[in-house]
Amino acid sequence: MHLPRITSTLLLLAALGLLALAGWNRGVADPVEAVPYAATDLRGQVVSAAPMPGRSGERMQERRDVRMDFEGATDLYAYLQGLRALEAAGDPRALWNASRVLDYCATYASDPAGYAHDSRAIHALKGAATAAMAATRDRISQRCRRFVPADGLSMDTLRAKRLAAARAGSLAAEAALLSMGEPLSASNEYAQDLVGRVLHSAEPEAYLALSPAMGIAASGREAYFGVVSGSQYSELAWQLAACRLGADCSAGGVLMTSYCANGGICSRNASQDFYTFVLDAAVPRQGADTLDEMVDSLLADIGVPK
């Protein structure tokens, strides 16, 4: 999942007439640390994704590897420096995580003083929703605090890093390039193959990276992207599936941060996880069952029970 790319979901919220509800009627969301995530479905029932054979152990091992813990890093400048040797060796996961740092910190790094000024201005508005957005921006400032414009966290740098990661074998990076509108191949057959590989990988980060490409942006290409694509709920369905596969969907995670800091779509509850947030703000009550069925459909294809 990459921070600047939430356009299709914002269009979804606007189309549903819920942008005001989601972004401007929320309470203060103070910075919080990521907490273990217990998935619930859209009706509030606890769900538990069954471990994929040969995959769950790998994911747990990756999470224990501090070098790869992007979500848990509090100083992303130091974290990025710690990846350099692995990047130089062509490690696909290190290259992918380096691209996530570039994505997350680019806006701040381009003008730290201006970013701080804007955050103070948002704080000064003293509204519930603006307080939530300002607190989220403060979290980004803290994590990215050592970056400066000279570090060159540009879109060109991000694109090059993701291309290197994809060529090294990162499926998430390959999916992110498709979502950026710059896939490794422009053919429909490639898109179909990539979606299939992401779906069957059970890799949460790849699901999140692919999700922007699966929403309204995929309209008219459902024959290649699959049934869970091209509709107003599809992007959210892929994101919720990622949550159930183990992505960090907690209140302080990158997914929640992206909605609040960039779109002003912030929760009134500082501890609210993404699954609950979607039910509360992104879909009407009558759409919850439809979205839940889409998530179940995605996960059923890879053998994850309801």
N, C-alpha and C positions, 0 to 999 in steps of 0.2 A: 504494500500500500504506500502510495507516495503522496505527500501533503498537498501540493498544488492541484492535484487532479481529483477533484470531487464535483466537477461541473455537472455531470449527468445526474447525480443524486440530488444536487441542489435544484436542478430542473424538475426532477420528480417531486420534490417537496413543494416547489412553487406550483406545479400543476395540480397537486392535491389541495392547494390552498392552505398549507400548514406551515409555511415558512415563518409566519408571525408567531404561531403557536410554539414552534420548535426553537426559534431564535430569540424572540423578544418577550416571552412571558416566562423565562426561566429564572431560577434563583441563583445565588452565588455558588460557584463551583470552585472551591479553593484547590490549590495544587495538592495532589495526593500521590502517595507512592503506589506503584502497581501491586495489586494483591492477587492471590490465587483466584482463578476464575471458575465458578461453578455454573455451567450452562443451564439455562432454562429455555423452554420453548415459548412461543408467543402467548400462550395461555397461562404462563407462570409455572408450568410443571417442570421439575428438574429432569434434564435429559443427560445422558452420559454416552459419549461416543465410544464404541468398543474399539480397543486398540487394533490397528491394522497389523497383521503378521509381518514381522521383520521391519516395521516402521516405527512403532511407538518407542522402542528402545533407543533407536537412533535419535528421535526427537528429544527424549529425555537427556541423552548424552550431550546433545547440542546445547540444551539449556544450561547444563552444568558447566559448559566451557565458557569461562568469563570472557575470553577473547571474542566470542561470537555473540555475547549478550547485549545486543543493541538496545532492547527495550529497558534493560536494567542499568545501563550506563548513565551516570550522572554528569560526567564530563566528556562530551562527545569529541572534543579536540584530542584529549589524551587517548580516548578509545580509538580514534582514527589513526593516530600515530602507532598504536599498538598493532594495527592490522597491516602495517607497511610490509613487513617481511613476508607475510603470507600472501599479500597481493603480488609482490614481486615474484613469488614462486608460482603464481597463476592459480591460487586457490579460489575456486568459484564462489564459495560462501563468503570468504573475506572480501572479494570484489563486490559481491552483492550488498553486503552490509556497509561497505564503504560508500556505495551509491545511496544507501538509505540515509547515511549521515549527510551527504551532500544535499539530498532532497529536503530533509528535515530542517537543516540549518541555513539553507541558501538565502531565504528572505532576511533573516536576522543578520547574517554575515555580510550581505551587500551594503548595509548601513546600520550598524549597531546603535549609533546615537539616534538616528531617525526612528528606529524600531522602538527604542526606549521612550522617545518623545511621544510617539503615537500611543504607546501603552499607557503612559501617564494621562494623556488626554482622554483615553477610554475610561480609565479609573475615575477621572474627575466627573464624568457624566453621572456617576452614582446610581445607575439603574441596576436592577437585579441581573438582567441579561448582560449588560456591559461589564459588570463586575466579574461574571463568569468568564467572559471572553478575555478580560484583562488578566485574570488569574492564570488562564491557560497560556497566554502569551508570556507571562512571567516564567512559567515552567520551561517554555522553549528558550527564553533568554538565559536561564540558569544552565541548562544543558549545553547551550551553544556559546556560552559567554566568552570563550577564548578565541573565537574566530573573528577575523577582520577582513575587509574587502580584498586585501592583497592575497588572501588565500585562494581567491578565484573560484568560489563555489557557484559557478555559472551553469546555465542550462546546457551549454556545449560540453562542459566538464562532466555533468551528470549523464548526458547521452553517451559520451565516450566510455564512461565507467560501466554503464549498464551494458553497452555493447561488448566490452571486454569480458564482463561477468557471464553474459549469455554465451559467448563463444567458448568460454572456459567450461561451460556446462551447467550454469545456474538456470534452472527452470523458472524461478521467480523473476529473474532479470529478463528472460525471454518474454515472459508474460507482460512484464512492465513495459517493455518496448512496444508490444502490440497495443497496450492501453494508451501509450503516448502517441500512437498513430505512426510509429516507425518500426514495424515488425522486420524481422530478418528476411522475410519474403512477403511480397504483396499479394500472393496468390490465395484464393479462397481455400484451396486444398491445404496449404500450409496452415492457415488459420484453423481449419477443421482439425488437423492433426495436433496442433498446439493445444487447443481446448481439450481434446481427448487426453493428451498427456498430462495436462494439469489436473483434470478431473480424477484420473486414476492414480495420480501421485500421492493423494491424501496429504499434500504438503500445504499447511495453512498459509504460509507466506505467498506461495504461488497463487492460491485462491484469491487472496486479497489483492495481489498485484494484477490479476486478470480481471477483477470485478468491474472496474470502470468500462472495460471494453464489452461487457456482457449486458449492459443496460440499454438505454435508449440508443446509444451509439451503434448497437448491433441490429437495430431495426432493419428488416429487409434482408438480413443475412442469416436468419435462423436455420436455414438448411445446412449451413456450414458450422454455426456456433452451437446448435442444439436447442432443445425445447426451453431450457431455462436461460433465455437470452432475448433481447430485443423488446422487453416489456418494462412497464414502470417499476416493477418489483425485482427484476432480475439482478441488478447490481447488488441490492440489499441481500438477496438470497445467497449469492456467492459469499458475501461478507459474513453472514450468519453461519453459513456452513463452515467457514474458516474458524469461527469462534468455537464451534462444536468439535473441530479437529484439533484445537489446542492453541489457536492464536491468542495473543494478549488482547482481550476485549474488555479489560478493566477500565475503571474511570480515568486512570492516568496513562493509559496506553496510547500509542500513536494513532490508532483508529479514531478514538474519541477526540483526541487533540486536533486531528485534521478537520473534523466537523466544526469544532468550536472556534479554533484560532483563525481558520481561513474563511469560514462561512458564517460565523456568528450563531451557529446552531448548537446551543449549549444546554446541558441538563441543569435543572434546578437543584438536583441532588448530587453532591460532590462524590458520592460513592456509587452512583448508578452505572452499571455496566452497559455494554453496547446492546445486548439483546433486549434488556429492559428499556433502554433509550429508544430503540426502534419501535417497540410497542407503544411507548408513551408519546412519541413525537413524529414518527415518520410515516405511519400508515393509519388509516381509519380502522376502527374496531372490526368492521365487516371485512377488511382486507387481511386481517391477521391469519385467518385459516388458510387463505390462498397462499400467502407468503410462507407459512409453515409447511404447507404441502410441497412447495418448490424446494425448500431446504431438504426435506425428507427425500424428495426425488433425487436430488444431487447425491446425497450420501448413500442412498440405497444402491446406486450404481457401483459403489466401491465397497459394498458389504457392511456398511455401518447401520445398525438397527436404529429404529426410532427411540 
